[in-house]
Amino acid sequence: MEASLNVTPFSKSLLSGLLTGIIAAAVNLVYSIIYRDATSFATAEIIMPFSIFIGFPILLAMAGCAFYLLQKHLHAGANWFVFFCIALLAAAVFMTVLDTRKYGGTLFSGLRGLCLGMEVITCLLAAVLIPYFAKHPKIYE
């Protein structure tokens, strides 16, 4: 007897966001370790492995839900999702640059460099992997 799965577009989007979040957490953890070793930066205790592996899957699972809503209500929902991810990335980079100009310091040092790298990694992975996993025909068989 074979169990049947009831796979809906919402469940595909949610699972694709969760899977992308797990991948993003692993990549961000590796980036965090490399960045901290290269710059001897160790003062941001909020960005630790536990918070990375809890925060990014939850954040990107919500992004998967947003992908579903865009797919459901807009004609080219996947394209709009990618556009919003890239726009969010541009806004985050822009805000980091403005913060650097306002308060001094260098762009790729300390907490700014760590967070900027994680923002870039997360937004790019969300823009690419969530639509890919949600539309992949054989991943949910």
N, C-alpha and C positions, 0 to 999 in steps of 0.2 A: 504494500500500500504506500503510495507516494503522497506526501503532504503538498498541498497547493498553497502558493503564496498569493496573497491579494496585494499586488504592487500597484499603488496609485501614483499619479504624478507628484502629489504632495510628499509621499513617503520617499520617492526617488530623490526629490529635491532636498529633503531633510537629511537623508542618509549621505547624499553627496556633500552637503555642507559639513556634516560630522566627520566624514572621511577626510575631506580637505583640511578640516581643523586639526585632526590628528597628524596629518602630514606636515602642516604648517608648524605645529608645536614641536615636532621633531627637528625640522629645519631651523626653527628659531632657537631651539636649545643648542644646537651645534653652533649657530652663529654667535649666540651669547657666550659660549665657552671660548670660541676663537677670539672674539672681540675682547673679552676680559683678559685673556692671556696676552694679546698683542698690545693692549693699552694699559695694563695693570690697573684696570678700573674694577673696584669691588664694593662701592658704597651704595649701590641701588639694591637694597635687600628685598624690595617688593617684586623685582623681576628675578624670580628664582625658579628652578625647575617645576616645583609644585604649582605655582601660579601660572606658569606657561602652559602646563598640561591640563589645567582646569579651564583657564580663560580662553585660549584660542579655539578649542573645539566648541565651546558654548557660543562664542562670538560668530564663528563660521557656520554653526548650525542655524543661528538666526539669519545669517546671510543666505543660507539655503532656503529658508522660508520666504525671504524677500525675493529670491529668484523665482520661486513658485508663484508668488503673487504677480510679479512682472510677466511671467509666462502666461498666466491665466487671463490677465486683464489688458495686456498690450499686444499689438500685432507682432512686433519684433522684440519680444521680452528679453531674450537672451542677449541681444545686442545692447538693449538698454541697461541690462545688468552689468555688462562689461564696461559700458560707458560710465556708469555710476561708480564702479570700482576704480577706474582710472581717474575719475574726477576726485574721488575721496583720497586717492594717493597723491594727486597734485595738490590738493588742499592741505594735506598733512605735511608735505615737503615745504610748501609755501609758508605755513605757520611756523615750522621749525626754522626756516631761514629768517623770517621776521623776528622770532625770538632771539636768534643769534645776533641780529643787527641791533636789537633794542637793549639787550643785556650784556653784550660783548661775549668774548670767547670765540672758539673755533667751532665750525659746524660739525666736524666729525670727531668730537672729543667728549668724554664723559657720558652722561646720560643721554645727551642729544644724539650722539652717534649710535648708541645702543638702540634707542627707540626708533630712530630714523631707519636703521637697517631692518628692524622687525616690522615696521609699517610697510616698507617696500616689499619685503618677502610676503607678508600676509595679503596685501592687496593684489599683488601679481598672481599669487597662487589662487586666490578667490576668483579673480577674473578669468583664469584659464581652466582651473580644475572643476569648479562647481558646474559650469555649463557642460563640460565634457562628461563628468560622471553622471549628471542627470539625464543626459541624452544617450549614453552608451547603451547599446541594445543588449549586450550579453552579460553585463555586470550583475544584473538582478535575477538571473536564471538559476 
